[in-house]
Amino acid sequence: MADHQSQLPRQYHEAVMHWQRHNFPDYPKLPEQWDTYFPKDEAFCLCARIQQNMPEHIEVGDRKGQPKAVAPRELDPKAAEELLAIIRAQASTEFGSIQQHQATLARASDPQDQAWVLRVMAEELRHGYQMIHLLTSADWSPVTDTKPQDMVEEILSMKTGSHVLAAFNLEYDSFVDNIVFAAFIDRVGKYQLTMQKVNAYQPMASSMPPMLREEAFHLAAGVIPMRRWAEAAVKSDALITMPVLQKVVNKWFGRGLEMFGDERGGKTNVRLGLKDKTNRVAQDEYIAECDKMLDDINQRYVRARFPRLSRDEADALYARVKADRGAIDGLSWDDDLLKLPHASFFRRRGESAFQMIGFDGGTFTDVDAYIAHVRDHLPEAYVASVDVKHWAELQRGVARGTVPLEKALSSMPRLARVGGACPCANSVRWVVDVEVSPNGGLGGQETRLSP
């Protein structure tokens, strides 16, 4: 099915481009590399894409069968309020992901991996652009007093440490984070977008298919390098080993689970027709899919380590080791292979938040022993971060009764530089209120988004 492409009004388009110049300086490199790494793909377009010929009637919930809304005022007021929060959170994740990737993009050891992540970042920019399109192309005044330009400015002012979801407030330690993040966190994005294809708001539902097509590449940008690293990890001189990958998996898996929301929630969104799955159902499917992904990576490791075995024989060996959780022919489940942490391990949101559950699901009673256990399962550089320090302080407080769980759930570390995203101004200033000059440049002084 074809999609309709459009550009944001000038003030919002220029706002995004201003943000790009200060947060994503490598963006101009993408067209230079496109024909080298993506010769068969259509050139990248920074535009809003709306899928044509989508279902016109609500597919789930209390209003199933009724016409989908084409304006926010046509939605149930509660649905409009929830949807606005979803769109703003989605926008935050897209721009937040770029800020994270940019910090370590230059550390890639392989030019193709770097180019792939660069494309991921550009497509995340387009996804954020798409969400701004949804915010600015409709009248949201029935559910908010915030003007569109202020919503855009709020989103573009966020930095790592002030985004809506915790996964986008973690800084990367190395380029391994870029890759594992794509494999795990972008996979959550795929689930969220898929659930919203049925959205009762037609413009939102029609935004999902183009985003999903791009999200498929994001997953590949994570999984394919992880496969290659696992195959190379059998060599004695490997720099990225399976234990290194395991600790980075441990860093991101719990944050991915928390992106679904509390496991006990999501029924309201289904009832209102905004999504087609509850949080727990979607999260359980995600866990199963991540487990299958690690099976694939582990199988490739085993085949590379035992080249004399046929593919079927190597896969059977892996299956036995996984089933026994032991060691066969020197292949150890504990030491050599990737596995998912227990879903309650190192959790700060949801029903498992601040419960002292270990990597394998065991329960701890001593908080210092638990913190040491978590420390030993995380990357060394991440352990030294303010994020882990903040978690450890909260974990001790919750365990000892000095910090209420409700306070811990709402707390996040504040980095020193979480102010306006534009480094050239003291306040958030995005676009120019004058016309583009004849030579294509922008004249005048940069000001706030004007109504």
GIZI-V215272 format. One line per field, one symbol per residue. phi: phi as a letter, one per 40 degrees, with the letter a starting at -180 (. if undefined). burial: I if it has 9 or more other C-alpha atoms within 8 Angstrom, else O. A space follows every 10 residues. Layout:
phi=???
burial=???
This chain:
phi=.cbcbabcdd ccccccccdd ccbbccdccc ccbdccbbcc ccdcbcacbb ccfcdbbcba gcbdgccccb adcccddccc cccccccccc cdcccccccc cdcbdccccb dcdccccdcd ccccccccdc ccdccbcacc ccbacccdcc cccdccccbd hbccbcdcbb cccacccdcc dccbccccdd ccccccccdc cdccdcccdc cccccccccc ccccccdccc cccccccccb ccccccccdc cbccccdccc gddcbhcccc ccgcabacdc ccccccdccc ccccdccccc cccccbcccc dccccccccc ccccfbbbfg cbccbbbcac cdcccfbbbg ccdgccbcdc hcbbbbcccc ccccdcbbdd ccdcccccdc cccccccccc gcbcddcccc cacbccbccd ccccacbcbb bccbcccdcg cbcgbcbcdc c
burial=OOIIOOOIOO IIIIIIOIII OIIIOOIOOI IOIIIOIOOO OOOOOOIIII IIOOOOIIII IOIIOOOIIO IIIOIOIOII IIIIOOIIII IIIIIIIIII IIOIIOOIOO OOIIIIIIII IIIIIIIIII IIIIIIOOII OOOOOOOOII IIIOIIIIII IIIOIIIIII OIIOIIIIII IIIIIIIIII IIIIIIIIII IIIIIIIIII IIOIIIIIII IIIOIIIOII IIIIOOOIOO IIIIIIIIII IIIIIIIIII IIIOIIIOII IIIIIIIIII OIIOOIOOOI IOIIOIIIII IIIIOOOOIO OOOIIOIIOO IIOOIIIOOO OIIOOIIIOI IIOIIIIIII OIIIOIIIIO IOOIOOIOOI IOIIIOIIIO OIIOOOIIII IIOIIIIIOO OOIIOOOIIO OOOOOOOIOI IIOOOOOIII IIIOOOOOOO OIIOOIIOIO O
